[in-house]
Amino acid sequence: MKELDEKAMSYLEARIPELAEGAVKQAYCKNLAAGRKVVEAVNGQLIESFPDGTSRVIKPLAAPTPVVPGQRRVRVKR
């Protein structure tokens, strides 16, 4: 197996978000084409989309929690 240099590794790592976006879009379309429903978050709501083009709101979502890169968060056990 060929080893990658730092420049090639950085280039490939920079493409990860682009590849992930394409994979999510492909999975979304593939599931609807197979007759399955898809659940996604859109504008602060949890939406269920159906293959016939209809959709319904399942529930509103809580506002996202802002986090600074590198910040540590601890979940409090209840």
C-alpha positions as CSV (number, residue, x, y, z in Angstrom):
1,M,0.0,0.0,0.0
2,K,1.4,3.4,-1.0
3,E,2.0,5.8,1.9
4,L,0.6,9.3,1.7
5,D,2.6,12.4,2.3
6,E,1.3,15.3,4.5
7,K,0.0,17.3,1.5
8,A,-2.0,14.4,0.1
9,M,-3.4,13.6,3.5
10,S,-4.5,17.2,4.1
11,Y,-6.2,17.3,0.7
12,L,-8.1,14.1,1.4
13,E,-9.1,15.2,4.9
14,A,-10.4,18.5,3.4
15,R,-12.7,16.5,1.1
16,I,-14.4,14.6,4.0
17,P,-17.3,17.1,4.4
18,E,-18.0,17.1,0.7
19,L,-18.0,13.3,0.5
20,A,-20.2,13.0,3.5
21,E,-22.8,15.5,2.1
22,G,-22.9,13.4,-1.1
23,A,-23.4,10.2,0.8
24,V,-26.3,11.7,2.9
25,K,-28.0,13.0,-0.3
26,Q,-27.6,9.6,-2.0
27,A,-29.0,7.7,1.0
28,Y,-32.0,10.2,1.3
29,C,-32.9,9.7,-2.4
30,K,-32.3,5.9,-2.3
31,N,-34.6,5.4,0.7
32,L,-37.4,7.5,-0.8
33,A,-37.0,5.6,-4.1
34,A,-37.3,2.3,-2.2
35,G,-40.6,3.4,-0.8
36,R,-39.3,4.2,2.7
37,K,-39.9,7.3,4.8
38,V,-37.0,9.6,5.8
39,V,-36.7,11.6,9.1
40,E,-34.6,14.7,9.1
41,A,-34.1,18.0,11.0
42,V,-35.2,21.1,9.1
43,N,-35.4,24.6,10.5
44,G,-35.6,23.5,14.1
45,Q,-38.3,20.8,13.4
46,L,-38.1,17.0,13.1
47,I,-39.7,16.2,9.7
48,E,-40.9,12.9,8.4
49,S,-40.9,12.8,4.5
50,F,-42.7,10.2,2.5
51,P,-42.1,8.8,-1.0
52,D,-45.2,10.4,-2.4
53,G,-43.8,13.8,-1.6
54,T,-45.8,14.6,1.5
55,S,-44.2,15.4,4.8
56,R,-45.3,16.0,8.4
57,V,-43.8,17.6,11.4
58,I,-43.1,15.1,14.2
59,K,-42.0,17.6,16.8
60,P,-40.1,20.9,17.3
61,L,-36.5,20.6,18.3
62,A,-34.7,22.4,21.1
63,A,-32.4,25.2,20.0
64,P,-28.8,24.0,19.3
65,T,-26.2,24.4,22.1
66,P,-23.4,26.7,20.9
67,V,-20.0,25.1,21.6
68,V,-16.6,26.7,21.0
69,P,-14.1,24.4,19.3
70,G,-12.0,22.6,21.9
71,Q,-14.5,23.3,24.7
72,R,-15.2,20.4,27.0
73,R,-18.8,19.7,28.0
74,V,-19.9,17.3,30.7
75,R,-23.3,15.6,30.8
76,V,-24.8,15.7,34.2
77,K,-26.3,12.3,35.3
78,R,-29.8,12.5,36.7
